[in-house]
Amino acid sequence: MVAAEDEVVGFLSDLIRIDTQNPGPGLAGPGERVAADYVAEKLGDVGIECEVYEAAPRRTTLVARWEPDGVDRTLPPLLLHGHTDVVPAVAADWTVPPLSGAVEDGCVWGRGAIDMKDFDAMLLAVVRQRVREGRPPRRPIRLVFTADEECGGVLGAVPLVRQHPETVADCRQAVGEVGGFSVTADAARLYLVQTAEKGLAWLKLIAEGPAGHGSMRHADNAVTELAAAVARLGAHRFPQRLHPAQAAFLDAAGAALGVEITADNVEETLARLGSIARMVAATMSHTVNPTMLDAGYKVNVVPGRATAQVDGRYLPGRRDEFIAAVTEVIGPKVRLEILHEQTSVEADLASALVGAMRTSIERHDPGAQVVPYLLSAGTDAKAWTELGIECYGFVPLRLPADLDFTGLFHGVDERVPIESLQFGVRVLDEFLDLA
């Protein structure tokens, strides 16, 4: 019988080799159908039936119910979710072909190795082994493998929640990305559990004025007004607001490093933790980044309209404060529209589920410290939150201290150490007995 620790490597390599690159709205991509069929086959091998849902052709989300004899049916199902789509990769930039799933230098390489086909593979390996051995989880499990997470879930988790809520509505808690990975702080290992994530607001700035000939003076030039507003917004620094999850993380990191971390020294101090410092710094306040500009059609014509698009992320519970601040910074001559918005996420730092995560980590890494943190980006948790589901990020990985893990998300030469994967399988197996 093949053990889960051995199967997980093959599953991850196979999943990476299935092209699920997601180029974005309106652009053609291969879709997630082949990956969903692969997952359905592996679960079907052990008698778990799957349902598939497509919001668009080949944009496939899979749902499976694992409720074997021996589970406590008085408890609501636990939602375990992973997405099968990945961001595109430019092969010429990589040392190893990004869709190879190569196993080299003790790692599995390829796009999706950590975001997040690793968790998909871990779920498959653990569930299959437990079924073969007749070991039920503590409570019913709902397995969901989503499409389109990398583009906001509008063809994945979002339509599943809004058009087929019965698939997950009986779940009260969910576990997915981005958390559970270790960060080395001097002699201590911190395992970060995501208990909150910032809200997302993609904004459009619009400046308008009279169009005219480029040789004339134009006091109300739409391009000039927009450029000034974008420059002000790009230079703006929002005041720091310490969310409870962030405060708990900073306390733990400070204790591990032997220093008191304050708002004044947070970035300098956390630099000792490596690239995680950039993620943490981004959650100390709201953030905005202008990303796209559009104006004009001919060099000698002053356009009557100029637009910019901005990626905004706001702290949990402070959405209105964020929108008001952006409106003030851009000024009265530029109009603000919200193109796309997803709510922030918050979960109980002291829940029994976090306790189960802590226990399962500590049993396999004695002396480890499990701490909550606030994610600067977004996940499918935003969709599950619409149904009142409490969401956490927990993909357990014990990582080498010198691995720039957060830099590999959407980065070149994405890879995960095999030892980290196998550690995750052991922890996840333990977790299912406790969750």
N, C-alpha and C positions, 0 to 999 in steps of 0.2 A: 504494500500500500504506500503510495507517494504521500509524504508529509506535506502539510501546508507550507512549511518553510522552504521546501524545495519547489513546490508548484508555483509559488508566488512569483519567482523569477521568470519562469516560462510564460505565465499569464501576462506579466507586464511587458515582456518583449513582444508577445503576440499583439497586444493592444496598441503598442507604439507603432507596429508595422501596419496597422489598419489606419489609413489616412482619414483623419477626421478634422483636418484643418478648417477653421471657421474664419473666412475672410471678412465677414461683416454683412450688415443688412444690404440687400439688393445685389450682392455679389455671389457668383456661383461657387459652390464648394461641394465636396463629395458627400457631405452629410454624415449622420451618425448611424445609419441603418445597419451597416456591416458590423460595427462594434456592438450594437444592440443584439444582433443575431448571434454574435459570438458569446456574449454574456448569457443569453437565453439558452444556448447549447450547453454551456458549462453548468448552469443551474439545473437545466433539464436532466443532465446526466445523473443527478442525485435526487430527482423527483420533485423539484420545485418548479411550479408552473409560472409562466410570465405573461404579462399583458403589455402590449405596446401601443403608444399613442403618437400620432404625428400631426403637428400643427401645420406642417408643410411637407411636401413629398421628400422622403428620406431624412427628415429632421426628427429622429426617433428618440422617444423617451420610454424607458422600460420600467415596469413596476412588478415586484414579486412579493408575495406574502409567505413568510416563513413562520409557521405557527405549529410546530410539531407537538406531539404528546409530551407532556412534562413541563410545558411553559405555564407560568402563572397567568391564566386568562382573566383574572380580576384586574390586572395591570394594563394600561393602554399600550399599544404597540410603540416601539421605539423606531423612529425613522432614521435609517442609515443611508446617506445619499452621496453620490459622486457623479461628476459630469464626464462625458466621454469625448466632448469636443476639445480642441486645443487651438492656441493661436498659431498663425502661420509661421513657418521658419524658412529662412533663406539658406539653402544648402551650402552655398559657396562660403558662408561665414563660419561653418562648423568644422571642427576637427573630425568628427564622426558623422556620417549621414544622419540627418535628424529623424528619418523614418525607418532607421535600421533596427532599432531595438537591440543594438549590439551589447554584448556582455564582455567588457574589457576593463582591465585594471581594477577589478573588484567592484565595478559599478554596472548598472543598466543605463544605457545612454539613449537619448532621443526625446523628441518633443512630446511632452506629457509625462515624463518620468517622475516629476514631482507635482505637476499641475494638470490633472490630478489622477492619472491612470494608475499611479502607485496605490492609491486607496481603493480604486476599483479592483485591482488585482488582489490586494489584501483581503477585501471582503469576499471575493470568490474563493480564495484559498481557505480562509477560516471557516466559512459556511460549509463548503464541501467536506472538509475534514470532520467537522462536528456532526454533519448528517451521516457520514459513513460510520462514525464511531457511536452514533446514537446518543449524542450529548446535546440536549436542547439548551437554548439560551434561557436566561431567567424569565424573560417576558417575550411576548410576540414581537417579531421583527418585520418591518416594512423596508424592503430594499428598493431604492429608486436610483436609476442611472439616467441622468438627464442629458438632453441636447441643449446646445446654444448658451451655456452658462457664460462663455467668454464674450457674448454680446448682450448681456443683461437678462438672459433666460426668456426672451420674448417668444421664442419658438420651443421652449422647453418647460421649465418649472412654472413659469407664469401661466400659460394656457392650461397646464395640468391642474393648477390650483383653481383657476377661474371656470374652466369648462368641465373638469372631472374631479371636483373636490372630494368626492367619496373615496378616492384612492388613498388619501392621506389624512383626511379630516379627523379620524379617530386617534391620530397620534398627538401627543401633547409635548413631546420633546424630540429634537433632531440632532444628529451628529454628522458633520461633514468637514470641509476645509475651513479655515486655514489655521491649524494649531496642532499641538501635540509634539512638535519638533523641539529638539534640545538646543539650548544656547549655552555655551561655556563661559562662565564668569569666574576668572581665576581658577580656584580649585573646585568650584561648585558647578553643577549642571542644573539649569533651569529649563523646565518643560512648559512651554507657553500654551495655554488653553484659551482659545478665542471665546470670550463671553459677550462681546459687543463689536459692532462695526459701524463705521460712519455712514451717514446717508449720502446719496448720490444725486446731484442736480447738474445735468448738462444744460448749459445756458446759451442763448443766442443774444448777442448785442447788436442792435440795429440803429444806425445813424442815417438820417435822411436830410436832404437839402436840395436846392434848385440845381438841376443839371445845366451844363453850359460848356462853352468853348474853353479849351485849356489855356488859351492865350490871355484870357481875361482874369481880373481879380475876383475871388470868390470868398467872401467873408464867412459863408456858411457851407464850407466844403465838407461833405459827408465823410470823406476819407480822413481828413484832418481831425474831425471830431471823434471818429471811431478810434483812430490811432492814439490819440491822447487818452481816451478812456481805457483802452487796452493797456497802455503803459502804466497808468495809475493803478489799474487792477493788478497787473503783474508785480508791481513794486509794493503793493499793500501787504502789511503783516497784521493778521487778526490777533486780538489778545488771547493769551493762553487761558484755557479752561480745563481743569483737571477732572476727567471722568473717573468714577470709582474704580473701574477696571484698570485704568491707567495708573491711578494712585497705588493700587495694590501691586501692580507690576514694578513700579519705581521703588516701592518700599523693599520688595524682595531683591531686586537688582542691587539696590544700595547696600543692603545687608550683606549680600554675597561679595560685593566689591569692597566693603569696609568703608563706605563713604555715605554721606547724606546727599541724596539727589534732590536738587531744587530746580525751580524754573530757570534759574540763571545758569546752571551748570549742566543741564540734562544732556544736551547734545555732546558736549565735550566729554562728560563722564561716560556716557553710553558708547562712545567710540571704542572703548575697551572691549565691548561685546561684538565688534565687527559690524557687518552691514545691517544688522537688525536695528542699529541706531537710526538709520534713515526712516525706517517704517515707524519707529516709536516717535521720532521727532514730528512726523506728519500727523500724529494723533494728539498733539498738544494743543491744536487749534483747528479752526476751519482752514481749508486750503482752496485756492483757485489757480488754475493754470490755463491761460489762453493757448489754444491749440490750432485754430483754423481761422484764416482770413479770406474774405471774398469781396471784391469791388471792381467795378469798371469793365470796359470791353474794348477801349481804344485809348491810346496814350494821349491824344489831344482832346479827349472828352472828359469833363468832370462828371462823374456819375452822380445820380440822384440818390443813391443808396449804397451803403457799405455795411457789411456784416462780419461778425466774429463769433466763433464758438469757443466756449470755455468749459473746462472740466472742473466742477465744483464738488467738494466733499465737506459735509457739515457734521459736527459732533452730535451724538444722540441727544434728542430732546431740545435741540437748539436750531431747528430748521428756520423758523420765522426770523430769528436773530440774524442768521446767515444771509437770507434773502434781503433783509433790510440793509445790512451793511454793504452788500454788493451794489444795491440800488443807489446808495449814497455815494459810493466811490466813483461809479461811472458818470454820475451827474445827470442833470435834467435834460440834456440834449441827446441822450442815448437811451433807447428803449430796451427793456429787458423782457425776453420770453423764455419760458422753461420748455426745453425740447423734450427732455426725458427725466423722470425722477423716480428714485427708489428710496424707500424709507430706511432710516437707521435701524439697527438691531441691538437689543439689550436682553440679557438673560441673567438669572440669579447666580451670583458669584459663589454662594454657599449652598447650592443645591446638592441633593444626594447624588445626582449624576456626576457632578464635578468630584464629589468624594469617591465615586467609583473609578473615575479616571486617575485620581491621585493614588489610590490603593493599587491599581493595576500597574501603574508606572513604577511605584516604589518597590513592588515585589520583584520586578525585573531589573531595577537599577537602584539598589539601596543607597540612601543618601540624596537621591534626586529631590528637587523641589518643584512642585507643580504650582504655577502661578497664572492668574488670569491676565488677559491683555485685550486691548482695543485694536481692531484691525483697521488700517487706513483705507483699504479697498472694499470691494463688495463680493458677495457670493450668492448662491441660490437661497441662502437663509432669508433674504429679503422677500422671496416669494412665500416661503412657508410661514413667515411672520404674519402674512395676511389672514391666515387661519388661526392665529393665536398660538402657534407652535413655538416653543422656546428652543432657541437654536444655539449650538456650540460648535466650535471648530476643534477637532481632535483626530489627527492622523499621526499616530505615535511613531516617531523616528528618533533613534539615538544617533546623533550625527558627530562626525569628527570635528574637533574644535576649529580646524583650519579650513573647513568647507564654507564657502560663501553661499550659503543656502538661499537666502532671500534674493541674492543677485541672480540666481538661476531661474526664478519665476519669469517666464516670458523671455528669458535670456538665451544666449548662445551656449552650446555644449551642455544643455540641461541633462542632468544625470542624478541618480540616487545610489548610494552605496548598498551593495547586497546585504551586508551585515545590518544596515539600518532597516531595510525591508523586513528581514527575518526577525529582528527585534520587534518591529511593529506587529507582525503576525502573532507573536507570543503575547504581547500586551493586549491586542484586540481580542484574542481568545479569552484571556483572563477577564477583560472588561465585560464580555457578554454574560459571564456568570454573575456579575455584580450589578450591572446597569438596571 
